[in-house]
Amino acid sequence: SIIKAAQFLKKQKCKRVFVACTHGLLVEGAEKKIRKAGVSRIISTNTIPGNTSKVDVSGILAKSVQ
C-alpha cells in the first residue's frame, strides 16, 4: 500500500516522499493517513475532483474520442 511504501522510504532516510496516482479517490481520511505516514505531496489527475487534482487530462481524453 502507499502508506507502507511511504513508511519504508522514511525508514530508509528519504527526506521527502511524493505520491502520484491517476485517480485520486481518497476516501475516509485517506489523504490524512497518507500524509501522516510521511508523504510530502500527493498528485493526481483531475479525473476525480479533489485537493490532489493537479494534472489536467481533459485534452488527452478529448483527443482519444475524436
PDB file of N, CA, C, O and CB in Angstrom:
ATOM      1  N   SER A   1       0.836  -1.189   0.000  1.00  0.00           N
ATOM      2  CA  SER A   1       0.000   0.000   0.000  1.00  0.00           C
ATOM      3  C   SER A   1       0.878   1.249   0.000  1.00  0.00           C
ATOM      4  O   SER A   1       2.076   1.179   0.277  1.00  0.00           O
ATOM      5  CB  SER A   1      -0.950   0.000   1.217  1.00  0.00           C
ATOM      6  N   ILE A   2       0.282   2.363  -0.307  1.00  0.00           N
ATOM      7  CA  ILE A   2       1.020   3.629  -0.329  1.00  0.00           C
ATOM      8  C   ILE A   2       1.567   3.950   1.057  1.00  0.00           C
ATOM      9  O   ILE A   2       2.702   4.410   1.186  1.00  0.00           O
ATOM     10  CB  ILE A   2       0.117   4.777  -0.824  1.00  0.00           C
ATOM     11  N   ILE A   3       0.775   3.713   2.079  1.00  0.00           N
ATOM     12  CA  ILE A   3       1.215   4.027   3.439  1.00  0.00           C
ATOM     13  C   ILE A   3       2.422   3.184   3.822  1.00  0.00           C
ATOM     14  O   ILE A   3       3.392   3.709   4.370  1.00  0.00           O
ATOM     15  CB  ILE A   3       0.074   3.803   4.442  1.00  0.00           C
ATOM     16  N   LYS A   4       2.378   1.896   3.545  1.00  0.00           N
ATOM     17  CA  LYS A   4       3.515   1.023   3.873  1.00  0.00           C
ATOM     18  C   LYS A   4       4.757   1.410   3.081  1.00  0.00           C
ATOM     19  O   LYS A   4       5.866   1.391   3.615  1.00  0.00           O
ATOM     20  CB  LYS A   4       3.161  -0.444   3.601  1.00  0.00           C
ATOM     21  N   ALA A   5       4.577   1.759   1.817  1.00  0.00           N
ATOM     22  CA  ALA A   5       5.715   2.186   0.994  1.00  0.00           C
ATOM     23  C   ALA A   5       6.317   3.474   1.542  1.00  0.00           C
ATOM     24  O   ALA A   5       7.539   3.605   1.613  1.00  0.00           O
ATOM     25  CB  ALA A   5       5.281   2.385  -0.474  1.00  0.00           C
ATOM     26  N   ALA A   6       5.479   4.416   1.926  1.00  0.00           N
ATOM     27  CA  ALA A   6       5.965   5.684   2.482  1.00  0.00           C
ATOM     28  C   ALA A   6       6.713   5.449   3.788  1.00  0.00           C
ATOM     29  O   ALA A   6       7.778   6.028   4.005  1.00  0.00           O
ATOM     30  CB  ALA A   6       4.794   6.659   2.711  1.00  0.00           C
ATOM     31  N   GLN A   7       6.173   4.618   4.645  1.00  0.00           N
ATOM     32  CA  GLN A   7       6.839   4.307   5.911  1.00  0.00           C
ATOM     33  C   GLN A   7       8.193   3.657   5.667  1.00  0.00           C
ATOM     34  O   GLN A   7       9.170   3.984   6.340  1.00  0.00           O
ATOM     35  CB  GLN A   7       5.961   3.389   6.770  1.00  0.00           C
ATOM     36  N   PHE A   8       8.255   2.745   4.717  1.00  0.00           N
ATOM     37  CA  PHE A   8       9.521   2.095   4.373  1.00  0.00           C
ATOM     38  C   PHE A   8      10.542   3.121   3.896  1.00  0.00           C
ATOM     39  O   PHE A   8      11.691   3.113   4.337  1.00  0.00           O
ATOM     40  CB  PHE A   8       9.301   1.023   3.292  1.00  0.00           C
ATOM     41  N   LEU A   9      10.120   4.001   2.996  1.00  0.00           N
ATOM     42  CA  LEU A   9      11.036   5.010   2.457  1.00  0.00           C
ATOM     43  C   LEU A   9      11.527   5.955   3.540  1.00  0.00           C
ATOM     44  O   LEU A   9      12.696   6.340   3.534  1.00  0.00           O
ATOM     45  CB  LEU A   9      10.357   5.804   1.351  1.00  0.00           C
ATOM     46  N   LYS A  10      10.662   6.334   4.464  1.00  0.00           N
ATOM     47  CA  LYS A  10      11.077   7.215   5.557  1.00  0.00           C
ATOM     48  C   LYS A  10      12.091   6.508   6.458  1.00  0.00           C
ATOM     49  O   LYS A  10      13.036   7.135   6.939  1.00  0.00           O
ATOM     50  CB  LYS A  10       9.851   7.669   6.381  1.00  0.00           C
ATOM     51  N   LYS A  11      11.899   5.203   6.690  1.00  0.00           N
ATOM     52  CA  LYS A  11      12.859   4.438   7.492  1.00  0.00           C
ATOM     53  C   LYS A  11      14.215   4.354   6.804  1.00  0.00           C
ATOM     54  O   LYS A  11      15.244   4.221   7.466  1.00  0.00           O
ATOM     55  CB  LYS A  11      12.325   3.031   7.762  1.00  0.00           C
ATOM     56  N   GLN A  12      14.216   4.433   5.474  1.00  0.00           N
ATOM     57  CA  GLN A  12      15.457   4.408   4.697  1.00  0.00           C
ATOM     58  C   GLN A  12      16.093   5.793   4.616  1.00  0.00           C
ATOM     59  O   GLN A  12      17.047   6.001   3.866  1.00  0.00           O
ATOM     60  CB  GLN A  12      15.190   3.873   3.288  1.00  0.00           C
ATOM     61  N   LYS A  13      15.566   6.730   5.383  1.00  0.00           N
ATOM     62  CA  LYS A  13      16.092   8.103   5.499  1.00  0.00           C
ATOM     63  C   LYS A  13      15.777   8.994   4.301  1.00  0.00           C
ATOM     64  O   LYS A  13      16.478   9.979   4.074  1.00  0.00           O
ATOM     65  CB  LYS A  13      17.580   8.055   5.687  1.00  0.00           C
ATOM     66  N   CYS A  14      14.753   8.676   3.540  1.00  0.00           N
ATOM     67  CA  CYS A  14      14.334   9.581   2.466  1.00  0.00           C
ATOM     68  C   CYS A  14      13.822  10.865   3.101  1.00  0.00           C
ATOM     69  O   CYS A  14      13.045  10.836   4.056  1.00  0.00           O
ATOM     70  CB  CYS A  14      13.233   8.925   1.557  1.00  0.00           C
ATOM     71  N   LYS A  15      14.263  11.977   2.564  1.00  0.00           N
ATOM     72  CA  LYS A  15      13.852  13.262   3.129  1.00  0.00           C
ATOM     73  C   LYS A  15      12.423  13.615   2.748  1.00  0.00           C
ATOM     74  O   LYS A  15      11.668  14.147   3.562  1.00  0.00           O
ATOM     75  CB  LYS A  15      14.793  14.363   2.671  1.00  0.00           C
ATOM     76  N   ARG A  16      12.054  13.317   1.508  1.00  0.00           N
ATOM     77  CA  ARG A  16      10.702  13.633   1.040  1.00  0.00           C
ATOM     78  C   ARG A  16      10.158  12.465   0.228  1.00  0.00           C
ATOM     79  O   ARG A  16      10.889  11.811  -0.516  1.00  0.00           O
ATOM     80  CB  ARG A  16      10.695  14.934   0.193  1.00  0.00           C
ATOM     81  N   VAL A  17       8.873  12.220   0.384  1.00  0.00           N
ATOM     82  CA  VAL A  17       8.198  11.161  -0.356  1.00  0.00           C
ATOM     83  C   VAL A  17       7.014  11.790  -1.091  1.00  0.00           C
ATOM     84  O   VAL A  17       6.194  12.484  -0.491  1.00  0.00           O
ATOM     85  CB  VAL A  17       7.729   9.997   0.599  1.00  0.00           C
ATOM     86  N   PHE A  18       6.941  11.539  -2.384  1.00  0.00           N
ATOM     87  CA  PHE A  18       5.856  12.048  -3.212  1.00  0.00           C
ATOM     88  C   PHE A  18       5.032  10.871  -3.730  1.00  0.00           C
ATOM     89  O   PHE A  18       5.572   9.801  -4.012  1.00  0.00           O
ATOM     90  CB  PHE A  18       6.406  12.903  -4.389  1.00  0.00           C
ATOM     91  N   VAL A  19       3.740  11.076  -3.851  1.00  0.00           N
ATOM     92  CA  VAL A  19       2.844  10.064  -4.399  1.00  0.00           C
ATOM     93  C   VAL A  19       2.185  10.642  -5.643  1.00  0.00           C
ATOM     94  O   VAL A  19       1.687  11.768  -5.621  1.00  0.00           O
ATOM     95  CB  VAL A  19       1.774   9.615  -3.347  1.00  0.00           C
ATOM     96  N   ALA A  20       2.181   9.877  -6.720  1.00  0.00           N
ATOM     97  CA  ALA A  20       1.468  10.259  -7.938  1.00  0.00           C
ATOM     98  C   ALA A  20       0.506   9.128  -8.279  1.00  0.00           C
ATOM     99  O   ALA A  20       0.874   7.953  -8.260  1.00  0.00           O
ATOM    100  CB  ALA A  20       2.462  10.547  -9.129  1.00  0.00           C
ATOM    101  N   CYS A  21      -0.725   9.501  -8.591  1.00  0.00           N
ATOM    102  CA  CYS A  21      -1.718   8.491  -8.937  1.00  0.00           C
ATOM    103  C   CYS A  21      -2.632   9.020 -10.033  1.00  0.00           C
ATOM    104  O   CYS A  21      -2.748  10.229 -10.234  1.00  0.00           O
ATOM    105  CB  CYS A  21      -2.540   8.082  -7.697  1.00  0.00           C
ATOM    106  N   THR A  22      -3.266   8.114 -10.727  1.00  0.00           N
ATOM    107  CA  THR A  22      -4.154   8.501 -11.817  1.00  0.00           C
ATOM    108  C   THR A  22      -5.474   9.033 -11.288  1.00  0.00           C
ATOM    109  O   THR A  22      -5.869  10.152 -11.614  1.00  0.00           O
ATOM    110  CB  THR A  22      -4.402   7.321 -12.744  1.00  0.00           C
ATOM    111  N   HIS A  23      -6.147   8.253 -10.486  1.00  0.00           N
ATOM    112  CA  HIS A  23      -7.456   8.644  -9.957  1.00  0.00           C
ATOM    113  C   HIS A  23      -7.339   8.810  -8.443  1.00  0.00           C
ATOM    114  O   HIS A  23      -7.250   7.826  -7.709  1.00  0.00           O
ATOM    115  CB  HIS A  23      -8.556   7.584 -10.322  1.00  0.00           C
ATOM    116  N   GLY A  24      -7.340  10.046  -7.988  1.00  0.00           N
ATOM    117  CA  GLY A  24      -7.153  10.325  -6.560  1.00  0.00           C
ATOM    118  C   GLY A  24      -8.433  10.180  -5.754  1.00  0.00           C
ATOM    119  O   GLY A  24      -8.948  11.159  -5.215  1.00  0.00           O
ATOM    120  N   LEU A  25      -8.938   8.977  -5.671  1.00  0.00           N
ATOM    121  CA  LEU A  25     -10.144   8.712  -4.890  1.00  0.00           C
ATOM    122  C   LEU A  25      -9.719   8.451  -3.444  1.00  0.00           C
ATOM    123  O   LEU A  25      -9.552   7.306  -3.023  1.00  0.00           O
ATOM    124  CB  LEU A  25     -10.954   7.492  -5.478  1.00  0.00           C
ATOM    125  N   LEU A  26      -9.553   9.521  -2.714  1.00  0.00           N
ATOM    126  CA  LEU A  26      -9.060   9.430  -1.339  1.00  0.00           C
ATOM    127  C   LEU A  26     -10.247   9.573  -0.396  1.00  0.00           C
ATOM    128  O   LEU A  26     -10.710  10.680  -0.123  1.00  0.00           O
ATOM    129  CB  LEU A  26      -7.974  10.522  -1.047  1.00  0.00           C
ATOM    130  N   VAL A  27     -10.727   8.445   0.095  1.00  0.00           N
ATOM    131  CA  VAL A  27     -11.936   8.417   0.918  1.00  0.00           C
ATOM    132  C   VAL A  27     -11.605   8.135   2.381  1.00  0.00           C
ATOM    133  O   VAL A  27     -10.521   7.650   2.705  1.00  0.00           O
ATOM    134  CB  VAL A  27     -12.914   7.364   0.390  1.00  0.00           C
ATOM    135  N   GLU A  28     -12.552   8.446   3.253  1.00  0.00           N
ATOM    136  CA  GLU A  28     -12.467   8.121   4.683  1.00  0.00           C
ATOM    137  C   GLU A  28     -11.143   8.517   5.316  1.00  0.00           C
ATOM    138  O   GLU A  28     -10.527   7.712   6.015  1.00  0.00           O
ATOM    139  CB  GLU A  28     -12.685   6.650   4.883  1.00  0.00           C
ATOM    140  N   GLY A  29     -10.699   9.737   5.084  1.00  0.00           N
ATOM    141  CA  GLY A  29      -9.485  10.226   5.716  1.00  0.00           C
ATOM    142  C   GLY A  29      -8.198   9.686   5.126  1.00  0.00           C
ATOM    143  O   GLY A  29      -7.143   9.779   5.754  1.00  0.00           O
ATOM    144  N   ALA A  30      -8.267   9.126   3.937  1.00  0.00           N
ATOM    145  CA  ALA A  30      -7.084   8.518   3.320  1.00  0.00           C
ATOM    146  C   ALA A  30      -5.958   9.528   3.125  1.00  0.00           C
ATOM    147  O   ALA A  30      -4.795   9.221   3.386  1.00  0.00           O
ATOM    148  CB  ALA A  30      -7.453   7.897   1.980  1.00  0.00           C
ATOM    149  N   GLU A  31      -6.301  10.736   2.667  1.00  0.00           N
ATOM    150  CA  GLU A  31      -5.251  11.738   2.443  1.00  0.00           C
ATOM    151  C   GLU A  31      -4.525  12.049   3.748  1.00  0.00           C
ATOM    152  O   GLU A  31      -3.298  12.146   3.765  1.00  0.00           O
ATOM    153  CB  GLU A  31      -5.851  13.032   1.843  1.00  0.00           C
ATOM    154  N   LYS A  32      -5.257  12.202   4.820  1.00  0.00           N
ATOM    155  CA  LYS A  32      -4.654  12.492   6.127  1.00  0.00           C
ATOM    156  C   LYS A  32      -3.753  11.338   6.577  1.00  0.00           C
ATOM    157  O   LYS A  32      -2.656  11.565   7.087  1.00  0.00           O
ATOM    158  CB  LYS A  32      -5.753  12.754   7.184  1.00  0.00           C
ATOM    159  N   LYS A  33      -4.218  10.108   6.387  1.00  0.00           N
ATOM    160  CA  LYS A  33      -3.436   8.931   6.776  1.00  0.00           C
ATOM    161  C   LYS A  33      -2.152   8.829   5.957  1.00  0.00           C
ATOM    162  O   LYS A  33      -1.093   8.499   6.491  1.00  0.00           O
ATOM    163  CB  LYS A  33      -4.270   7.653   6.608  1.00  0.00           C
ATOM    164  N   ILE A  34      -2.251   9.114   4.660  1.00  0.00           N
ATOM    165  CA  ILE A  34      -1.074   9.051   3.785  1.00  0.00           C
ATOM    166  C   ILE A  34      -0.061  10.108   4.198  1.00  0.00           C
ATOM    167  O   ILE A  34       1.137   9.829   4.267  1.00  0.00           O
ATOM    168  CB  ILE A  34      -1.477   9.245   2.303  1.00  0.00           C
ATOM    169  N   ARG A  35      -0.531  11.308   4.471  1.00  0.00           N
ATOM    170  CA  ARG A  35       0.376  12.381   4.900  1.00  0.00           C
ATOM    171  C   ARG A  35       1.010  12.056   6.248  1.00  0.00           C
ATOM    172  O   ARG A  35       2.189  12.336   6.461  1.00  0.00           O
ATOM    173  CB  ARG A  35      -0.376  13.721   4.984  1.00  0.00           C
ATOM    174  N   LYS A  36       0.244  11.470   7.154  1.00  0.00           N
ATOM    175  CA  LYS A  36       0.760  11.081   8.471  1.00  0.00           C
ATOM    176  C   LYS A  36       1.878  10.045   8.336  1.00  0.00           C
ATOM    177  O   LYS A  36       2.777   9.984   9.175  1.00  0.00           O
ATOM    178  CB  LYS A  36      -0.377  10.521   9.350  1.00  0.00           C
ATOM    179  N   ALA A  37       1.818   9.239   7.284  1.00  0.00           N
ATOM    180  CA  ALA A  37       2.849   8.225   7.035  1.00  0.00           C
ATOM    181  C   ALA A  37       4.142   8.841   6.512  1.00  0.00           C
ATOM    182  O   ALA A  37       5.141   8.141   6.353  1.00  0.00           O
ATOM    183  CB  ALA A  37       2.338   7.189   6.041  1.00  0.00           C
ATOM    184  N   GLY A  38       4.131  10.157   6.242  1.00  0.00           N
ATOM    185  CA  GLY A  38       5.351  10.828   5.822  1.00  0.00           C
ATOM    186  C   GLY A  38       5.372  11.320   4.396  1.00  0.00           C
ATOM    187  O   GLY A  38       6.415  11.763   3.915  1.00  0.00           O
ATOM    188  N   VAL A  39       4.252  11.257   3.706  1.00  0.00           N
ATOM    189  CA  VAL A  39       4.202  11.718   2.318  1.00  0.00           C
ATOM    190  C   VAL A  39       4.129  13.239   2.293  1.00  0.00           C
ATOM    191  O   VAL A  39       3.276  13.843   2.944  1.00  0.00           O
ATOM    192  CB  VAL A  39       2.990  11.099   1.568  1.00  0.00           C
ATOM    193  N   SER A  40       5.035  13.850   1.532  1.00  0.00           N
ATOM    194  CA  SER A  40       5.097  15.308   1.437  1.00  0.00           C
ATOM    195  C   SER A  40       4.049  15.870   0.496  1.00  0.00           C
ATOM    196  O   SER A  40       3.468  16.924   0.754  1.00  0.00           O
ATOM    197  CB  SER A  40       6.468  15.741   0.983  1.00  0.00           C
ATOM    198  N   ARG A  41       3.812  15.162  -0.598  1.00  0.00           N
ATOM    199  CA  ARG A  41       2.895  15.685  -1.615  1.00  0.00           C
ATOM    200  C   ARG A  41       2.203  14.540  -2.340  1.00  0.00           C
ATOM    201  O   ARG A  41       2.813  13.515  -2.643  1.00  0.00           O
ATOM    202  CB  ARG A  41       3.648  16.579  -2.623  1.00  0.00           C
ATOM    203  N   ILE A  42       0.911  14.736  -2.612  1.00  0.00           N
ATOM    204  CA  ILE A  42       0.116  13.772  -3.371  1.00  0.00           C
ATOM    205  C   ILE A  42      -0.384  14.489  -4.616  1.00  0.00           C
ATOM    206  O   ILE A  42      -0.994  15.554  -4.529  1.00  0.00           O
ATOM    207  CB  ILE A  42      -1.083  13.192  -2.517  1.00  0.00           C
ATOM    208  N   ILE A  43      -0.120  13.898  -5.769  1.00  0.00           N
ATOM    209  CA  ILE A  43      -0.511  14.500  -7.043  1.00  0.00           C
ATOM    210  C   ILE A  43      -1.345  13.485  -7.818  1.00  0.00           C
ATOM    211  O   ILE A  43      -0.963  12.324  -7.960  1.00  0.00           O
ATOM    212  CB  ILE A  43       0.742  14.948  -7.872  1.00  0.00           C
ATOM    213  N   SER A  44      -2.494  13.947  -8.318  1.00  0.00           N
ATOM    214  CA  SER A  44      -3.336  13.064  -9.126  1.00  0.00           C
ATOM    215  C   SER A  44      -3.863  13.825 -10.332  1.00  0.00           C
ATOM    216  O   SER A  44      -3.717  15.043 -10.439  1.00  0.00           O
ATOM    217  CB  SER A  44      -4.509  12.495  -8.288  1.00  0.00           C
ATOM    218  N   THR A  45      -4.475  13.078 -11.231  1.00  0.00           N
ATOM    219  CA  THR A  45      -5.123  13.729 -12.370  1.00  0.00           C
ATOM    220  C   THR A  45      -6.440  14.331 -11.895  1.00  0.00           C
ATOM    221  O   THR A  45      -6.869  14.115 -10.762  1.00  0.00           O
ATOM    222  CB  THR A  45      -5.358  12.720 -13.545  1.00  0.00           C
ATOM    223  N   ASN A  46      -7.061  15.080 -12.774  1.00  0.00           N
ATOM    224  CA  ASN A  46      -8.329  15.719 -12.421  1.00  0.00           C
ATOM    225  C   ASN A  46      -9.545  14.873 -12.811  1.00  0.00           C
ATOM    226  O   ASN A  46     -10.640  15.407 -12.988  1.00  0.00           O
ATOM    227  CB  ASN A  46      -8.420  17.077 -13.088  1.00  0.00           C
ATOM    228  N   THR A  47      -9.357  13.568 -12.943  1.00  0.00           N
ATOM    229  CA  THR A  47     -10.489  12.694 -13.273  1.00  0.00           C
ATOM    230  C   THR A  47     -11.480  12.600 -12.120  1.00  0.00           C
ATOM    231  O   THR A  47     -12.668  12.363 -12.335  1.00  0.00           O
ATOM    232  CB  THR A  47      -9.990  11.297 -13.641  1.00  0.00           C
ATOM    233  N   ILE A  48     -10.997  12.783 -10.911  1.00  0.00           N
ATOM    234  CA  ILE A  48     -11.846  12.857  -9.721  1.00  0.00           C
ATOM    235  C   ILE A  48     -11.459  14.144  -8.999  1.00  0.00           C
ATOM    236  O   ILE A  48     -10.334  14.254  -8.512  1.00  0.00           O
ATOM    237  CB  ILE A  48     -11.677  11.578  -8.783  1.00  0.00           C
ATOM    238  N   PRO A  49     -12.364  15.118  -8.919  1.00  0.00           N
ATOM    239  CA  PRO A  49     -12.029  16.394  -8.283  1.00  0.00           C
ATOM    240  C   PRO A  49     -11.627  16.215  -6.817  1.00  0.00           C
ATOM    241  O   PRO A  49     -12.222  15.420  -6.090  1.00  0.00           O
ATOM    242  CB  PRO A  49     -13.213  17.353  -8.381  1.00  0.00           C
ATOM    243  N   GLY A  50     -10.622  16.958  -6.404  1.00  0.00           N
ATOM    244  CA  GLY A  50     -10.183  16.892  -5.015  1.00  0.00           C
ATOM    245  C   GLY A  50      -8.952  17.737  -4.785  1.00  0.00           C
ATOM    246  O   GLY A  50      -8.453  18.390  -5.701  1.00  0.00           O
ATOM    247  N   ASN A  51      -8.462  17.722  -3.551  1.00  0.00           N
ATOM    248  CA  ASN A  51      -7.289  18.512  -3.165  1.00  0.00           C
ATOM    249  C   ASN A  51      -6.038  18.144  -3.944  1.00  0.00           C
ATOM    250  O   ASN A  51      -5.154  18.980  -4.133  1.00  0.00           O
ATOM    251  CB  ASN A  51      -7.024  18.346  -1.697  1.00  0.00           C
ATOM    252  N   THR A  52      -5.958  16.913  -4.394  1.00  0.00           N
ATOM    253  CA  THR A  52      -4.735  16.434  -5.045  1.00  0.00           C
ATOM    254  C   THR A  52      -4.774  16.552  -6.563  1.00  0.00           C
ATOM    255  O   THR A  52      -3.782  16.253  -7.227  1.00  0.00           O
ATOM    256  CB  THR A  52      -4.489  15.002  -4.668  1.00  0.00           C
ATOM    257  N   SER A  53      -5.891  16.979  -7.118  1.00  0.00           N
ATOM    258  CA  SER A  53      -6.070  17.048  -8.579  1.00  0.00           C
ATOM    259  C   SER A  53      -5.207  18.150  -9.177  1.00  0.00           C
ATOM    260  O   SER A  53      -5.564  19.325  -9.108  1.00  0.00           O
ATOM    261  CB  SER A  53      -7.553  17.289  -8.935  1.00  0.00           C
ATOM    262  N   LYS A  54      -4.082  17.780  -9.758  1.00  0.00           N
ATOM    263  CA  LYS A  54      -3.136  18.758 -10.295  1.00  0.00           C
ATOM    264  C   LYS A  54      -2.880  18.598 -11.788  1.00  0.00           C
ATOM    265  O   LYS A  54      -2.475  19.556 -12.448  1.00  0.00           O
ATOM    266  CB  LYS A  54      -1.837  18.656  -9.558  1.00  0.00           C
ATOM    267  N   VAL A  55      -3.106  17.413 -12.328  1.00  0.00           N
ATOM    268  CA  VAL A  55      -2.772  17.140 -13.726  1.00  0.00           C
ATOM    269  C   VAL A  55      -4.056  17.064 -14.549  1.00  0.00           C
ATOM    270  O   VAL A  55      -4.892  16.187 -14.331  1.00  0.00           O
ATOM    271  CB  VAL A  55      -1.957  15.819 -13.855  1.00  0.00           C
ATOM    272  N   ASP A  56      -4.201  17.982 -15.489  1.00  0.00           N
ATOM    273  CA  ASP A  56      -5.395  18.040 -16.334  1.00  0.00           C
ATOM    274  C   ASP A  56      -5.260  17.055 -17.497  1.00  0.00           C
ATOM    275  O   ASP A  56      -4.330  17.150 -18.298  1.00  0.00           O
ATOM    276  CB  ASP A  56      -5.621  19.481 -16.865  1.00  0.00           C
ATOM    277  N   VAL A  57      -6.186  16.121 -17.580  1.00  0.00           N
ATOM    278  CA  VAL A  57      -6.157  15.127 -18.655  1.00  0.00           C
ATOM    279  C   VAL A  57      -7.277  15.335 -19.670  1.00  0.00           C
ATOM    280  O   VAL A  57      -7.501  14.475 -20.521  1.00  0.00           O
ATOM    281  CB  VAL A  57      -6.253  13.730 -18.072  1.00  0.00           C
ATOM    282  N   SER A  58      -7.972  16.446 -19.595  1.00  0.00           N
ATOM    283  CA  SER A  58      -9.112  16.671 -20.485  1.00  0.00           C
ATOM    284  C   SER A  58      -8.698  16.683 -21.953  1.00  0.00           C
ATOM    285  O   SER A  58      -9.434  16.173 -22.799  1.00  0.00           O
ATOM    286  CB  SER A  58      -9.797  17.982 -20.135  1.00  0.00           C
ATOM    287  N   GLY A  59      -7.546  17.249 -22.272  1.00  0.00           N
ATOM    288  CA  GLY A  59      -7.076  17.273 -23.655  1.00  0.00           C
ATOM    289  C   GLY A  59      -6.800  15.884 -24.197  1.00  0.00           C
ATOM    290  O   GLY A  59      -7.155  15.573 -25.334  1.00  0.00           O
ATOM    291  N   ILE A  60      -6.180  15.064 -23.400  1.00  0.00           N
ATOM    292  CA  ILE A  60      -5.868  13.690 -23.805  1.00  0.00           C
ATOM    293  C   ILE A  60      -7.155  12.900 -24.030  1.00  0.00           C
ATOM    294  O   ILE A  60      -7.279  12.170 -25.014  1.00  0.00           O
ATOM    295  CB  ILE A  60      -4.989  12.991 -22.739  1.00  0.00           C
ATOM    296  N   LEU A  61      -8.104  13.048 -23.122  1.00  0.00           N
ATOM    297  CA  LEU A  61      -9.373  12.328 -23.257  1.00  0.00           C
ATOM    298  C   LEU A  61     -10.158  12.814 -24.470  1.00  0.00           C
ATOM    299  O   LEU A  61     -10.739  12.008 -25.196  1.00  0.00           O
ATOM    300  CB  LEU A  61     -10.217  12.491 -21.989  1.00  0.00           C
ATOM    301  N   ALA A  62     -10.178  14.120 -24.693  1.00  0.00           N
ATOM    302  CA  ALA A  62     -10.898  14.670 -25.844  1.00  0.00           C
ATOM    303  C   ALA A  62     -10.308  14.157 -27.153  1.00  0.00           C
ATOM    304  O   ALA A  62     -11.044  13.816 -28.079  1.00  0.00           O
ATOM    305  CB  ALA A  62     -10.862  16.206 -25.816  1.00  0.00           C
ATOM    306  N   LYS A  63      -8.982  14.102 -27.229  1.00  0.00           N
ATOM    307  CA  LYS A  63      -8.313  13.600 -28.435  1.00  0.00           C
ATOM    308  C   LYS A  63      -8.665  12.142 -28.707  1.00  0.00           C
ATOM    309  O   LYS A  63      -8.835  11.743 -29.858  1.00  0.00           O
ATOM    310  CB  LYS A  63      -6.799  13.750 -28.303  1.00  0.00           C
ATOM    311  N   SER A  64      -8.771  11.359 -27.653  1.00  0.00           N
ATOM    312  CA  SER A  64      -8.997   9.924 -27.833  1.00  0.00           C
ATOM    313  C   SER A  64     -10.409   9.595 -28.308  1.00  0.00           C
ATOM    314  O   SER A  64     -10.636   8.505 -28.835  1.00  0.00           O
ATOM    315  CB  SER A  64      -8.724   9.201 -26.540  1.00  0.00           C
ATOM    316  N   VAL A  65     -11.353  10.500 -28.138  1.00  0.00           N
ATOM    317  CA  VAL A  65     -12.721  10.218 -28.570  1.00  0.00           C
ATOM    318  C   VAL A  65     -13.088  10.917 -29.874  1.00  0.00           C
ATOM    319  O   VAL A  65     -14.229  10.812 -30.323  1.00  0.00           O
ATOM    320  CB  VAL A  65     -13.689  10.628 -27.494  1.00  0.00           C
ATOM    321  N   GLN A  66     -12.170  11.610 -30.476  1.00  0.00           N
ATOM    322  CA  GLN A  66     -12.437  12.298 -31.749  1.00  0.00           C
ATOM    323  C   GLN A  66     -12.382  11.340 -32.909  1.00  0.00           C
ATOM    324  O   GLN A  66     -12.582  11.744 -34.054  1.00  0.00           O
ATOM    325  CB  GLN A  66     -11.442  13.427 -31.972  1.00  0.00           C
TER     326      GLN A  66
END
